[in-house]
Structures are given as structure tokens and as C-alpha cells.
Amino acid sequence: MPRGKPRLVRRRPLHQTLRVTPYACAKLLFLRDAGPTEIGGFGISASGDPLLVEDVRLVRQQCDWANVAFDDAAVAEYFDEQVDLGRAPAEFGRVWIHTHPGDSPAPSSTDEATFARVFGACDWAVMLILAAGGASYARLQFSAGPGGSVVLPVETAFEAEFERSNHPAWQAEYDACITPLSMAVRQELDLGDDPFWDAPSAWWEASLKDMARLGREGRHASWE
């Protein structure tokens, strides 16, 4: 009996959205605006829903207007803490979040290189960028099969349960984790010049002495 023509199978297109609870959204906005530099952290996803971000966590880092360098020991401590809380790596280590002080959320060449190097071996990962002007960018990359990536829309998940804002705790987390690189340290480490640093605020000036000391002690070996 002759075979008939192959049957065409229509597949529904992939529709995925990165959803962020109002709590996580408010915290990320607060942390973004707490200082003049770029900052980075991890999104903590809901159990069973990896694209629903319920919290944002910082780790100790050194940063300036366009770069972030996580402290390796701090990342290890964060992972140990989350495992002790019973979370799987897919719930706390797959959504990389950082901010851009400018208006554009488009990933830079450094962002792309970091995403590929640090998360390229993961079965999946998301890069989420929030710019100072409010625009956002999210991309899911995955290694299954031939691998690939897809840009995701970002939405606030108002329907999800969420905690109330906690500005004092968020400020304490920012103060404990963020070490901004001053112009003095940038010059000492030969990191180049940037017009952003030409007119530092009084808050920024107050950190120059400590920043220079950290640079002399070689505390920025992981800078990229």
C-alpha cells in the first residue's frame, strides 16, 4: 500500500514571559537607584515556575558606571545559603540581573561575554537588564539540542502573592554588598577614564580613601 503524503504538523510558537513580582520589582528599582553605579545580582524564582522572579539578591561586588565584578567567595556563600534553604540551583542561580545607569537596557559586549562565559554551560539561563530610564531587556538562552536563545517580554506579576516593601533591609543589603570603584582606584588599576567620574558627588568623594586602599591591596583581581 503506497504511503500518503507526509502530514504537516503545525507547532504553536513559543510564548514565554519573564514575570517579576511587585516585591522583586520594587526592590530592584530601589537597588538600582541607591547609588550611581551599575549593580548586579541574582533573581530567586518561584518553585516550579523558573520564569517568575520573587526576589532579587545582591552579592559582594565592585562596580562602576559600566562594569560589575562579583566576589567569588560571596557567590559561593550565596549558593551555599540558598541550598541550605532547600532551593535548587535552577531557583536561585539561573537569572542574572544587573542595571544600566543609562537609558539603554541593550546588553554591552562585556555583558554578552560574561553571560556566555559564566552561564554558557547551564541548561538554561536568563539575562535581565534594567536601565535607569525604566526600559528593560531579558533574554533566555538554553543548551538543549542545538541550543539557542529568545528575547523575553518582561511583565509585573500582580496576580502573584508578594511581601511588602522593606527599604531599611534593602539599603542594608546594598551597603553590605556594593563597593563602588572611585576614580582614584580606576587610575591605580589602569581601568581607563570615563566622563562619568569627572564630577563625583560628596558621597563619592568620601569613599576615595577606602577605595584607593582596596586597590593597593589587590582586592580587584577579578575585575573585567
C-alpha positions in Angstrom: 0.0 0.0 0.0 1.6 3.3 -1.0 2.3 5.8 1.7 0.4 9.0 1.7 2.0 12.4 1.7 3.7 13.5 4.9 1.4 15.1 7.3 2.4 18.7 8.2 2.5 19.3 11.9 1.8 22.9 12.9 3.5 23.7 16.2 2.4 26.6 18.3 5.0 29.3 18.6 7.0 29.6 21.8 5.4 32.2 24.0 7.4 32.8 27.2 7.4 35.9 29.5 9.7 36.7 32.4 7.4 37.8 35.2 8.6 39.7 38.2 6.5 40.1 41.4 5.8 43.6 42.6 8.1 42.9 45.6 11.0 41.9 43.4 10.3 44.8 41.0 10.2 47.4 43.8 13.4 46.0 45.4 15.2 46.1 42.0 14.1 49.7 41.4 15.3 50.6 44.9 18.7 49.0 44.5 19.1 50.5 41.0 18.6 54.0 42.4 20.5 53.6 45.6 23.8 54.7 44.0 25.3 56.0 40.8 26.9 52.7 39.6 25.7 49.6 37.8 24.9 46.8 40.2 24.3 43.1 39.7 22.7 40.2 41.4 20.6 37.0 41.1 16.8 36.5 40.7 15.2 34.0 43.0 12.5 32.2 41.1 9.3 30.6 42.4 9.4 26.8 43.0 8.0 25.2 39.8 8.0 28.4 37.9 11.5 29.4 37.0 10.4 32.5 35.0 8.6 34.0 37.9 11.1 36.1 39.9 10.1 36.6 43.5 13.2 38.2 45.0 16.4 39.9 43.9 19.6 39.2 45.8 22.9 41.1 45.7 26.3 39.6 46.5 29.5 41.5 47.4 30.8 43.2 44.3 32.9 46.0 42.9 31.3 48.2 40.3 31.4 51.4 38.4 29.2 53.1 35.8 29.6 50.3 33.3 31.0 47.2 35.0 30.3 44.8 37.8 32.7 42.2 39.3 31.3 39.7 41.8 33.4 38.5 44.6 33.9 34.7 44.1 33.7 33.9 47.8 30.5 35.9 48.1 28.9 33.9 45.2 29.9 30.6 46.8 28.4 31.8 50.1 25.2 32.8 48.4 24.9 29.4 46.7 25.5 27.6 50.0 22.9 29.7 51.7 20.3 29.0 49.1 20.9 25.3 49.1 20.6 25.2 52.9 17.2 26.9 52.5 16.2 23.9 50.3 16.3 25.7 46.9 17.6 24.1 43.7 20.2 25.9 41.6 17.5 26.5 38.9 15.6 28.5 41.5 18.4 30.9 42.5 21.3 30.7 40.1 19.9 31.0 36.6 18.5 34.5 36.4 21.4 37.0 36.2 20.2 40.6 36.9 22.0 43.8 36.5 21.3 47.5 35.9 22.5 50.1 33.4 22.8 53.7 34.7 22.0 55.0 31.3 18.7 54.8 29.4 19.5 51.8 27.2 19.0 48.2 28.5 20.7 46.7 25.5 23.5 44.3 26.6 27.0 45.5 26.1 29.9 43.4 24.7 31.0 42.9 28.3 27.5 41.7 29.2 27.4 39.3 26.3 30.9 37.9 27.1 30.0 37.5 30.8 26.7 35.8 30.0 28.4 33.3 27.6 31.3 32.5 29.9 29.5 32.2 33.2 26.2 30.8 32.2 27.0 29.1 28.8 27.4 25.7 30.4 23.9 25.9 32.2 21.0 24.1 30.7 19.2 27.4 30.7 19.8 30.9 32.0 18.2 34.4 31.8 19.9 37.8 31.5 17.7 40.6 32.8 18.9 44.2 32.4 17.0 47.2 33.9 18.1 50.7 32.7 17.9 53.9 34.7 15.2 55.2 32.4 12.9 52.3 33.2 13.4 50.2 30.0 14.3 46.5 30.4 15.7 43.7 28.4 15.6 40.0 29.1 16.9 37.0 27.1 16.6 33.3 27.7 19.4 31.1 26.5 19.3 27.3 26.6 21.7 24.5 25.7 19.2 21.7 24.9 19.5 20.2 21.4 21.4 22.6 19.2 20.9 25.4 21.8 19.5 28.8 21.2 18.1 32.0 22.7 15.0 34.0 22.7 14.2 37.6 23.8 11.5 37.6 26.5 9.0 40.3 27.3 9.1 41.4 31.0 5.9 41.8 33.0 5.0 42.6 36.6 3.1 39.6 38.1 0.5 41.5 40.0 -1.5 38.3 40.4 1.3 36.6 42.5 1.5 36.8 46.3 4.2 39.2 47.4 5.6 40.8 50.6 5.5 44.5 51.5 8.5 46.7 50.7 11.3 46.8 53.2 13.5 49.8 52.4 15.7 49.6 55.5 16.6 45.9 54.8 17.2 46.7 51.1 19.5 49.6 52.0 21.4 47.4 54.4 21.9 44.8 51.7 23.1 47.4 49.3 25.6 48.9 51.8 26.9 45.4 52.6 27.4 44.3 49.0 28.2 47.3 46.8 31.8 48.6 46.6 31.9 51.4 44.0 35.2 52.0 42.2 36.3 55.6 42.6 38.4 57.5 40.1 41.4 57.0 42.3 41.1 53.3 42.1 40.4 53.3 38.4 43.6 55.2 37.7 45.6 53.0 40.1 44.3 49.9 38.3 44.7 51.5 34.9 41.0 51.0 34.1 40.8 54.0 31.8 38.9 57.2 32.1 35.2 57.9 31.8 33.4 61.3 31.8 31.0 60.0 34.5 33.8 60.3 37.1 34.7 63.9 36.3 32.2 65.3 38.8 31.8 62.9 41.7 29.3 63.7 44.4 30.2 64.4 48.1 29.1 60.8 48.9 31.5 59.6 46.2 34.4 61.8 47.4 34.0 60.3 50.9 34.8 56.9 49.6 38.0 57.8 47.7 40.4 56.9 50.6 38.9 53.5 51.2 38.7 52.7 47.5 42.4 53.6 47.0 43.4 51.4 49.9 41.4 48.4 48.4 43.1 49.0 45.1 46.6 48.9 46.7 45.7 45.7 48.5 45.0 44.0 45.2 41.3 43.4 46.1 40.2 43.9 42.4 41.9 41.0 40.8 38.6 39.7 39.4 37.8 43.0 37.6 36.8 42.7 34.0 
